Amino acid sequence: MESENQTCVLEFILLGVSEDVLLQPLLFGLFLSMYLVTFIGNLLIILVIITDSHLHTPMYFFLSNLSLADICFISTTIPKMLLNIQTQSKVITYAGCITQLYFFMLFGDLDNFLLTVMAYDRISSAGGKYKAFSTCGSHLSVVSLFYGTGLGVYLSSAAAQNSRASAIASVMYTVVTPMLNPFIYSLKNKDIKQALKKLFSQETFST
């Protein structure tokens, strides 16, 4: 038998959004801001739902889990991206890549599952229908953004088109969508806004 060369892949080189050195501080600030908005926004929603007994219903139970899934979803990629920008390194180990991909798909699928359950839990009373339709347009725009850019990334990679454009499109469904979810599903919600005001008023008087 003839011997064959076998190459063991130990690490990958990440594409990145831009190779321009002058843009790196701007990108770092942009992604850090988006991550903090997503993290703090979803964390506030979880805190409000836990502390307000009026929100202890199935709908808000699923909503709090959706917020937790969004925090985990964005935390699988953005911290590594920020570290790479800060250190000017684009290397990720094979084990790190597989781990990141596993949790990325896990929390992405959990997001889809929770949104589906929330839709069935809503969309039979007149009040429930009104709340569902009030977020319908925004919901459809975010879903279109998520699946449209995600599908575009994989179709463009199969057609060997501009890889830089694919990286930018990936940002849309990995970063922008989780950031928009708190505003669409919670901050437009009357019950959530009232609970937020109540929470902050309690914090103000306690201090």
MITIKOL-400290 format. One record per residue: residue in one letter; x negated, y negated, z of N, C-alpha, C in turn. Coordinates in steps of 0.02 Angstrom, whole numbers, padded with zeros to 5 digits, always signed. Each point is the difference from the previous one (the first is absolute). Example, Ala and Ser with C-alpha at 12.3 -4.5 7.8 and 13.67 -1.06 7.14 Angstrom:
! residues 2
a-00660+00284+00390+00045-00059+00000-00045-00060+00000
s+00018-00053-00036-00042-00059+00003+00039-00055+00037
//
This chain:
! residues 207
m-00042+00060+00000+00042-00060+00000-00044-00062+00000
e+00021-00050-00039-00037-00062-00002+00020-00045+00058
s-00050-00031+00028+00013-00046+00056+00032-00064-00026
e+00047-00027+00038+00034-00061-00020-00013-00055+00052
n-00006-00061-00025-00009-00056+00045+00067-00018+00032
q-00001-00007+00065+00060-00020+00036-00014-00063+00039
t+00040-00051-00012-00009-00064+00033+00052-00008+00055
c-00022-00014+00060+00044-00010+00057+00012-00074+00010
v+00062-00022-00006+00016-00070+00007+00004-00018+00074
l-00042-00046+00023-00002-00020+00070+00032-00068+00012
e+00004-00041-00052+00028-00067+00008+00025-00026-00067
f+00043-00051+00004+00026-00033-00059-00017-00074+00003
i-00002-00031-00059-00010-00072-00005+00068-00031-00016
l+00024-00041+00046+00065-00032-00010-00005-00057-00051
l+00054-00009-00037+00000-00050-00053-00001-00071+00028
g+00044-00014+00047+00006-00068+00027+00041-00044-00045
v+00024-00056+00027+00041-00046-00038-00042-00045-00044
s-00057-00023+00025-00044-00044-00038-00072+00010+00022
e-00046-00005-00048-00071+00005+00015-00033-00069+00008
d+00038-00053-00009-00026-00068+00007-00017-00013+00073
v-00063-00015+00013-00023-00011+00069+00034-00060+00031
l+00012-00052-00040+00030-00061+00026+00073+00011+00021
l+00032+00050-00028+00070+00013+00016+00009+00044+00062
q-00053+00031+00023+00006+00047+00056+00026-00032+00064
p-00024-00059+00022+00030-00031+00060+00074-00016-00008
l+00019-00022-00060+00070-00015-00013+00043+00063+00004
l-00025+00054-00030+00036+00064+00001+00006+00026+00072
f-00055-00007+00037+00001+00023+00070+00053-00037+00040
g+00001-00066-00007+00050-00040+00036+00071+00016-00022
l+00009+00010-00065+00067+00015-00027+00026+00066+00027
f-00041+00053-00005+00023+00066+00022+00006+00004+00076
l-00043-00035+00036+00006-00001+00072+00065-00035+00021
s+00017-00055-00033+00062-00036+00015+00061+00044-00014
m+00000+00033-00057+00056+00044-00018+00006+00058+00049
y-00057+00027+00021+00002+00056+00048+00028-00023+00067
l-00022-00059+00023+00024-00025+00065+00075-00017-00003
v+00023-00029-00055+00071-00014-00008+00041+00064+00003
t-00023+00051-00036+00034+00064+00000+00000+00033+00068
f-00059+00001+00032-00007+00033+00065+00042-00035+00053
i-00008-00066+00005+00035-00038+00052+00076-00001-00012
g+00020-00008-00064+00071-00002-00016+00035+00065+00017
n-00030+00056-00019+00030+00065+00015-00003+00016+00075
l-00055-00022+00032-00006+00012+00073+00054-00038+00038
l+00015-00061-00022+00053-00040+00032+00068+00035-00007
i+00012+00028-00058+00063+00034-00012+00007+00060+00047
i-00054+00039+00007+00001+00058+00045+00013-00023+00071
l-00035-00052+00022+00007-00026+00068+00070-00025+00014
v+00029-00036-00048+00068-00027+00008+00051+00057+00006
i-00006+00050-00042+00048+00055+00000-00006+00040+00065
i-00060+00008+00025-00009+00038+00062+00028-00037+00060
t-00011-00066+00002+00018-00039+00059+00074-00021+00002
d+00033-00004-00058+00070-00022-00002+00046+00061-00003
s+00039+00009+00052+00044+00059+00005+00055-00001-00053
h+00018-00060-00025+00052-00005-00052-00023+00030-00066
l-00065+00008-00008-00027+00027-00063-00017+00074+00005
h+00023+00032+00053-00013+00072+00008+00053+00040-00037
t-00001-00007-00065+00046+00036-00044-00041+00038-00052
p+00031+00049-00034-00038+00039-00049-00033-00043-00054
m+00036-00052-00024-00027-00042-00053-00065-00033+00022
y-00001-00028+00060-00060-00035+00022-00054+00049+00025
f+00021+00060+00019-00049+00052+00015-00041+00016-00063
f+00036+00009-00056-00035+00013-00062-00041-00060-00023
l+00025-00060+00013-00035-00061-00019-00066-00007+00039
s+00001+00016+00064-00061-00003+00040-00051+00051-00024
n+00024+00059-00020-00045+00051-00027-00027-00021-00069
l+00041-00036-00039-00024-00026-00064-00056-00051+00012
s+00008-00042+00050-00052-00049+00015-00064+00034+00022
l+00006+00053+00041-00059+00037+00021-00034+00034-00059
a+00041+00028-00045-00028+00032-00060-00036-00050-00044
d+00027-00061-00005-00032-00052-00041-00068-00021+00030
i-00002-00005+00067-00063-00016+00034-00053+00054-00015
c+00021+00062+00007-00047+00056-00013-00019+00003-00074
f+00049-00013-00044-00012+00003-00072-00054-00049-00022
i+00007-00063+00023-00048-00051-00020-00067+00008+00037
s+00002+00032+00059-00061+00009+00039-00045+00055-00027
t+00026+00041-00047-00041+00052-00029-00049-00027-00052
t+00014-00059-00028-00041-00025-00054-00033-00068+00014
i+00038-00047+00030-00025-00068+00007-00061-00007+00045
p-00002+00032+00059-00061-00007+00041-00063+00023-00037
k+00004+00054-00038-00058+00023-00038-00017-00050-00055
m+00051-00029-00031-00012-00051-00051-00034-00061+00029
l+00023-00022+00058-00031-00058+00033-00072+00015+00019
l-00013+00061+00024-00068+00019+00018-00046+00000-00061
n+00026+00026-00056-00040+00002-00061-00016-00070-00026
i+00049-00045+00004-00012-00069-00022-00051-00034+00045
q+00006+00011+00065-00045-00033+00048-00071+00026-00006
t-00008+00065-00012-00067+00030-00003-00027+00004-00072
q+00041-00020-00048-00019+00004-00071-00018+00071-00020
s+00037+00048+00027-00010+00070-00015+00065+00029-00027
k-00004+00039-00053+00059+00030-00031+00001+00076+00007
v-00039+00026+00046-00007+00072+00007+00051+00026+00051
i+00031+00057-00017+00043+00036+00047-00018+00074-00006
t-00006+00033+00057-00019+00070+00000+00057+00043-00028
y-00017+00060-00021+00050+00046-00026+00053+00016+00053
a-00024+00015+00061+00047+00015+00055+00043-00060+00017
g-00031-00060-00001+00038-00061+00013+00053-00013-00052
c-00017+00013-00063+00047-00010-00055+00059+00048+00005
i-00014+00063+00014+00054+00050+00007+00045-00017+00059
t-00030-00020+00056+00039-00019+00059+00044-00060-00014
q-00029-00051-00032+00037-00060-00017+00058+00016-00047
l-00013+00041-00050+00052+00019-00048+00056+00039+00034
y-00018+00044+00046+00051+00040+00036+00048-00044+00039
f-00028-00046+00040+00043-00043+00041+00036-00052-00042
f-00030-00022-00055+00033-00046-00046+00063+00031-00029
m-00006+00062-00022+00059+00035-00028+00050+00018+00054
l-00024+00018+00059+00044+00018+00055+00045-00058+00020
f-00030-00058+00012+00040-00058+00022+00039-00031-00058
g-00025+00007-00061+00039-00022-00058+00063+00040-00008
d-00006+00067+00007+00060+00043-00004+00047-00012+00059
l-00029-00014+00059+00042-00015+00058+00040-00064-00011
d-00031-00050-00031+00036-00061-00018+00060+00015-00044
n-00010+00040-00051+00054+00017-00046+00056+00038+00036
f-00019+00046+00044+00049+00039+00037+00042-00044+00045
l-00033-00046+00036+00036-00044+00046+00048-00046-00037
l-00022-00027-00057+00043-00044-00039+00062+00037-00025
t-00010+00063-00019+00057+00040-00024+00049+00014+00057
v-00026+00018+00059+00043+00014+00057+00037-00063+00021
m-00034-00057-00001+00032-00063+00018+00056-00017-00048
a-00009+00016-00064+00052-00013-00050+00062+00043+00014
y-00010+00063+00019+00057+00044+00014+00032-00017+00067
d-00041-00026+00045+00026-00016+00067+00044-00062-00001
r-00011-00045-00051+00037-00063-00002+00074+00013-00011
i-00047+00018-00126+00016-00064-00024+00071-00002+00004
s+00134+00055+00124+00070+00009-00023+00045-00058+00020
s-00016-00038+00055+00041-00056+00023-00011-00061-00045
a+00046-00048+00006-00006-00060-00041-00063-00040+00019
g-00014-00002+00066-00059-00035+00023-00064+00034-00025
g+00000+00066+00000-00058+00037-00024-00011-00011-00074
k+00055-00003-00038-00007-00013-00072-00026-00071-00012
y+00022-00047+00039-00023-00069-00009-00074-00005+00014
k-00023+00031+00055-00071-00002+00017-00042+00036-00054
a+00028+00054-00027-00037+00037-00052-00008-00043-00063
f+00056-00032-00021-00003-00040-00061-00041-00064+00010
s-00004-00024+00063-00038-00062+00012-00075+00011-00010
t-00022+00061+00008-00071+00015-00011-00013+00039-00065
c+00053+00012-00038-00005+00042-00059-00048-00029-00052
g+00007-00065-00016-00043-00030-00051-00073+00001+00020
s-00014-00020+00062-00069+00001+00023-00028+00070+00002
h+00043+00047+00022-00022+00070+00004-00018+00027-00069
l+00042-00015-00050-00013+00024-00067-00064-00030-00029
s-00012-00063+00016-00061-00033-00026-00063+00032+00029
v+00002+00017+00065-00058+00032+00032-00009+00071-00025
v+00056+00037-00007-00005+00068-00026-00027-00001-00071
s+00023-00047-00041-00026-00006-00068-00074-00017+00000
l-00020-00044+00045-00070-00019+00006-00042+00060+00020
f+00024+00039+00049-00038+00057+00024-00008+00054-00053
y+00057+00022-00027-00003+00055-00048-00023-00022-00069
g+00015-00062-00018-00021-00026-00065-00076-00005-00005
t-00030-00032+00051-00074-00007-00001-00034+00067+00011
g+00030+00042+00044-00030+00066+00012+00000+00043-00063
l+00057+00000-00035+00004+00038-00062-00046-00029-00053
g-00004-00067-00002-00045-00032-00048-00073+00018+00011
v-00020+00006+00063-00069+00017+00016-00018+00069-00028
y+00045+00049+00012-00016+00068-00022+00006+00008-00075
l+00047-00035-00030+00006+00004-00073-00060-00034-00034
s-00022-00056+00027-00057-00035-00029-00064+00038+00009
s-00007+00035+00057-00061+00040+00011-00002+00059-00048
a+00059+00028-00015+00003+00055-00048-00017-00023-00070
a+00017-00063-00015-00013-00027-00067-00069-00034-00004
a-00038+00003+00055-00068-00028+00003-00001-00074-00018
q+00047-00039+00030+00001-00071-00011-00044-00035+00051
n+00011-00065+00008-00042-00041+00044+00006+00024+00072
s-00055+00025+00028+00001+00026+00068+00006-00056+00051
r-00025-00059-00017+00006-00057+00046+00073-00021+00008
a+00037+00001-00053+00071-00016+00003+00037+00052+00042
s-00021+00062-00005+00031+00053+00040-00013-00010+00074
a-00060-00024+00017-00016-00013+00070+00043-00056+00028
i+00010-00052-00039+00042-00056+00021+00073+00022+00008
a+00023+00041-00047+00069+00026+00004+00008+00044+00062
s-00052+00037+00018+00004+00043+00059+00011-00041+00064
v-00028-00060+00001+00008-00043+00058+00073-00018+00010
m+00038-00005-00054+00070-00020+00004+00041+00050+00041
y-00011+00065-00011+00041+00048+00036-00032+00026+00064
t-00064-00013+00010-00032+00022+00062-00002-00054+00053
v+00003-00064-00021-00007-00055+00048+00062-00045+00001
v+00022-00021-00059+00055-00049-00004+00066+00030+00025
t+00016+00060-00022+00064+00030+00019+00009+00009+00076
p-00049+00029+00036+00007+00004+00073+00006-00068+00033
m-00030-00052-00029+00004-00067+00028+00070-00030-00008
l+00034+00018-00055+00066-00028-00014+00055+00035+00039
n-00010+00063+00018+00053+00038+00034+00026-00032+00063
p-00042-00028+00044+00028-00033+00060+00047-00057-00016
f-00016-00039-00052+00042-00056-00018+00066+00022-00030
i-00002+00054-00039+00061+00022-00035+00047+00037+00046
y-00027+00047+00039+00043+00044+00039+00013-00023+00071
s-00036-00051+00023+00007-00019+00069+00010-00075+00011
l-00046-00041-00027+00004-00071+00014+00060-00033-00034
k+00030+00033-00049+00062-00025-00030+00061+00026+00037
n-00013+00044+00049+00054+00031+00037+00020-00043+00060
k+00064-00014+00006+00025-00044+00053-00016+00027+00069
d+00011+00066+00010-00013+00030+00065-00073-00004+00020
i-00044+00011-00048-00072-00003+00014-00021-00071+00017
k+00026-00048-00037-00017-00070+00013+00023-00022+00070
q+00059+00021+00019+00024-00016+00067-00042+00032+00054
a-00020+00063-00013-00042+00035+00049-00069-00032+00005
l-00026-00024-00056-00064-00035+00001+00003-00064+00041
k+00054-00039-00011+00009-00061+00038+00005+00015+00075
k+00036+00052+00016+00008+00020+00069-00066+00021+00031
l-00040+00038-00039-00065+00023+00024-00047-00058+00013
f-00003-00047-00048-00046-00056+00007+00023-00048+00055
s+00066-00007+00009+00024-00043+00054-00016+00030+00068
q+00003+00066+00006-00019+00033+00062-00074-00009+00014
e-00041+00006-00053-00072-00009+00008-00016-00072+00021
t+00037-00048-00027-00013-00071+00016+00016-00014+00072
f+00058+00025+00024+00020-00013+00069-00043+00038+00050
s-00025+00058-00021-00041+00039+00045-00069-00032+00012
t-00024-00038-00051-00063-00035+00007+00008-00068+00031
//
